[in-house]
Amino acid sequence: MCECYNNWHSIGFAALHRSNLFGRQRVYGTMGFGLCAFIASRIYAHFKSDYVYIFMFVASSILTVIITSFVRIRSDKHNAEKSNQDDLSVIEELNESSVNENEEKPKTKNSPFKICAILPLLKNFDVMVFLATTFLWGTSYGGMDPYLLLYIDEISPCVSHSIVGYMSLITSTVEVIALFVAHKLIKCLGTKISSILIFIAFIIRFTGYYFIRRPYLLLPLETMHFFNFGILYVLIAQQALEIAPPGLSGTLQGIVYGTSFGLGRGVGLLISLFIYTRMKKRYLFLIYALFNLVGVIIYSIYCLLSKRRSSSSFNTNGNHIFKLVPHKLGKLILESYRI
């Protein structure tokens, strides 16, 4: 299911004539999910019947069909012409900047199997750290859903439906906010600091799940979803876009999302199943809190070592920087100001 979901995201992002439309649909979908889950929990609290969820599913499906039938689908030719008009200035800037880049970068050979162009990236240590980090985040998701909901239902069965509804509303709200500010936040803090904050947010959530015994006090912890999904989702997409070979950004994004929300979450579910059934249920959250604590320590050490490595390489190459021709030196200074 997660693999199909991730593939749908990659295909939808690549198929739309304007990529920002995909972001809008993502935001609208998140808002709809949170509101529907909250409304369903309120209706259940009133009627006290499991048929509420069946009714909500049927009603939302019929409403979706009715609304979709009024949507006017335009031809690809019209969309392409509109896209060209809207993005004309952007395309001109990209063409001007790509002329010099194409002269410097060697052209890659077309391969019938695009995965062959991605495999050499696995030799890069930084890429492997990136994939391992996303895998660890995915395993942490396996420890929250659905075991957190099962835990709440066991300690407070009478109000568990209402709490889950409030949780869905809170997580959807902070996710929408995060999607709007993620790019600026990541650009301001950097990818490494943002990754550390994601680890810390997981630690705060799992620690709170372990120590807090009153379900309603768990609701403030769901604001950490701002980092655990909103920032995480954009960070993964941005990093995959930066390291992907030309024309393979969508493929690499699908692989990375599959590694995190597919393979990682699947492994996390299996580990959580063993802990949840063989040990005290609360220990599941304590173990995942310690797991993320170890992960953030190792990742912080990696950040310090990579910073030293980059500074040492800069000092080594610093003596040769003024040997560049004037236009190359000007381009280097310009790029440093853009960063």
Solvent accessible surface area in square Angstrom, and as a share of the most:
residue,aa,sasa,rsa
1,M,195,0.87
2,C,38,0.23
3,E,88,0.39
4,C,89,0.53
5,Y,104,0.39
6,N,5,0.03
7,N,74,0.38
8,W,148,0.52
9,H,8,0.04
10,S,21,0.13
11,I,117,0.60
12,G,18,0.18
13,F,89,0.37
14,A,80,0.62
15,A,79,0.61
16,L,66,0.33
17,H,64,0.28
18,R,64,0.23
19,S,60,0.39
20,N,63,0.32
21,L,40,0.20
22,F,25,0.10
23,G,34,0.33
24,R,120,0.44
25,Q,110,0.49
26,R,37,0.14
27,V,17,0.10
28,Y,132,0.50
29,G,45,0.43
30,T,12,0.07
31,M,88,0.39
32,G,31,0.30
33,F,130,0.54
34,G,0,0.00
35,L,92,0.46
36,C,62,0.37
37,A,27,0.21
38,F,47,0.20
39,I,83,0.42
40,A,9,0.07
41,S,4,0.02
42,R,91,0.33
43,I,46,0.23
44,Y,34,0.13
45,A,35,0.27
46,H,140,0.62
47,F,130,0.54
48,K,135,0.57
49,S,37,0.24
50,D,97,0.50
51,Y,162,0.61
52,V,11,0.06
53,Y,90,0.34
54,I,104,0.53
55,F,134,0.56
56,M,36,0.16
57,F,144,0.60
58,V,72,0.41
59,A,40,0.31
60,S,46,0.30
61,S,45,0.29
62,I,95,0.48
63,L,104,0.52
64,T,82,0.47
65,V,103,0.59
66,I,87,0.44
67,I,100,0.51
68,T,79,0.46
69,S,83,0.53
70,F,168,0.70
71,V,87,0.50
72,R,196,0.72
73,I,155,0.79
74,R,115,0.42
75,S,69,0.44
76,D,119,0.62
77,K,150,0.64
78,H,74,0.33
79,N,36,0.18
80,A,50,0.38
81,E,86,0.39
82,K,87,0.37
83,S,15,0.10
84,N,85,0.44
85,Q,139,0.62
86,D,67,0.35
87,D,39,0.20
88,L,102,0.51
89,S,70,0.45
90,V,78,0.45
91,I,69,0.35
92,E,90,0.41
93,E,116,0.52
94,L,109,0.54
95,N,83,0.43
96,E,126,0.57
97,S,52,0.33
98,S,34,0.22
99,V,83,0.48
100,N,77,0.40
101,E,75,0.34
102,N,99,0.51
103,E,136,0.61
104,E,94,0.42
105,K,126,0.53
106,P,119,0.75
107,K,190,0.81
108,T,92,0.53
109,K,193,0.82
110,N,154,0.79
111,S,46,0.30
112,P,125,0.79
113,F,136,0.57
114,K,118,0.50
115,I,75,0.38
116,C,63,0.38
117,A,42,0.32
118,I,8,0.04
119,L,95,0.47
120,P,76,0.48
121,L,36,0.18
122,L,80,0.40
123,K,182,0.77
124,N,73,0.38
125,F,129,0.54
126,D,54,0.28
127,V,9,0.05
128,M,87,0.39
129,V,25,0.14
130,F,24,0.10
131,L,28,0.14
132,A,54,0.42
133,T,9,0.05
134,T,0,0.00
135,F,56,0.24
136,L,49,0.24
137,W,4,0.01
138,G,0,0.00
139,T,5,0.03
140,S,0,0.00
141,Y,25,0.09
142,G,0,0.00
143,G,0,0.00
144,M,12,0.05
145,D,64,0.33
146,P,55,0.35
147,Y,20,0.08
148,L,8,0.04
149,L,63,0.31
150,L,83,0.41
151,Y,6,0.02
152,I,0,0.00
153,D,62,0.32
154,E,94,0.42
155,I,56,0.28
156,S,19,0.12
157,P,81,0.51
158,C,115,0.69
159,V,50,0.29
160,S,5,0.03
161,H,55,0.25
162,S,12,0.08
163,I,0,0.00
164,V,45,0.26
165,G,1,0.01
166,Y,67,0.26
167,M,10,0.04
168,S,15,0.10
169,L,51,0.25
170,I,45,0.23
171,T,20,0.12
172,S,6,0.04
173,T,68,0.39
174,V,19,0.11
175,E,12,0.06
176,V,20,0.12
177,I,89,0.45
178,A,0,0.00
179,L,37,0.18
180,F,145,0.61
181,V,60,0.34
182,A,0,0.00
183,H,113,0.50
184,K,151,0.64
185,L,48,0.24
186,I,2,0.01
187,K,144,0.61
188,C,107,0.64
189,L,64,0.32
190,G,29,0.28
191,T,36,0.21
192,K,74,0.32
193,I,85,0.43
194,S,1,0.01
195,S,6,0.04
196,I,33,0.17
197,L,53,0.26
198,I,0,0.00
199,F,3,0.01
200,I,70,0.36
201,A,2,0.01
202,F,0,0.00
203,I,33,0.17
204,I,77,0.39
205,R,9,0.03
206,F,0,0.00
207,T,49,0.29
208,G,10,0.09
209,Y,0,0.00
210,Y,30,0.12
211,F,132,0.55
212,I,44,0.23
213,R,132,0.48
214,R,175,0.64
215,P,18,0.11
216,Y,103,0.39
217,L,98,0.49
218,L,0,0.00
219,L,27,0.14
220,P,86,0.54
221,L,23,0.11
222,E,5,0.02
223,T,57,0.33
224,M,44,0.19
225,H,21,0.09
226,F,39,0.16
227,F,45,0.19
228,N,0,0.00
229,F,24,0.10
230,G,0,0.00
231,I,1,0.00
232,L,0,0.00
233,Y,25,0.09
234,V,32,0.19
235,L,4,0.02
236,I,0,0.00
237,A,25,0.20
238,Q,40,0.18
239,Q,37,0.17
240,A,0,0.00
241,L,107,0.53
242,E,114,0.51
243,I,47,0.24
244,A,18,0.14
245,P,24,0.15
246,P,106,0.67
247,G,72,0.69
248,L,11,0.06
249,S,35,0.22
250,G,27,0.26
251,T,52,0.30
252,L,6,0.03
253,Q,20,0.09
254,G,14,0.14
255,I,64,0.32
256,V,0,0.00
257,Y,10,0.04
258,G,8,0.08
259,T,28,0.17
260,S,0,0.00
261,F,23,0.10
262,G,16,0.15
263,L,109,0.54
264,G,0,0.00
265,R,51,0.19
266,G,29,0.27
267,V,49,0.28
268,G,0,0.00
269,L,49,0.24
270,L,125,0.62
271,I,80,0.41
272,S,0,0.00
273,L,90,0.45
274,F,115,0.48
275,I,10,0.05
276,Y,18,0.07
277,T,88,0.51
278,R,174,0.64
279,M,87,0.39
280,K,138,0.59
281,K,73,0.31
282,R,62,0.22
283,Y,74,0.28
284,L,0,0.00
285,F,0,0.00
286,L,54,0.27
287,I,63,0.32
288,Y,8,0.03
289,A,6,0.05
290,L,93,0.46
291,F,76,0.32
292,N,1,0.00
293,L,78,0.39
294,V,83,0.48
295,G,9,0.08
296,V,15,0.08
297,I,90,0.46
298,I,110,0.56
299,Y,25,0.09
300,S,35,0.23
301,I,92,0.46
302,Y,33,0.13
303,C,17,0.10
304,L,112,0.56
305,L,104,0.52
306,S,10,0.07
307,K,142,0.60
308,R,177,0.65
309,R,127,0.46
310,S,63,0.41
311,S,55,0.36
312,S,59,0.38
313,S,51,0.33
314,F,143,0.60
315,N,103,0.53
316,T,91,0.53
317,N,92,0.47
318,G,25,0.24
319,N,125,0.64
320,H,100,0.45
321,I,47,0.24
322,F,166,0.69
323,K,154,0.65
324,L,79,0.39
325,V,74,0.43
326,P,118,0.74
327,H,129,0.58
328,K,70,0.30
329,L,46,0.23
330,G,40,0.38
331,K,65,0.27
332,L,81,0.40
333,I,85,0.43
334,L,92,0.46
335,E,65,0.29
336,S,69,0.44
337,Y,179,0.68
338,R,148,0.54
339,I,173,0.88
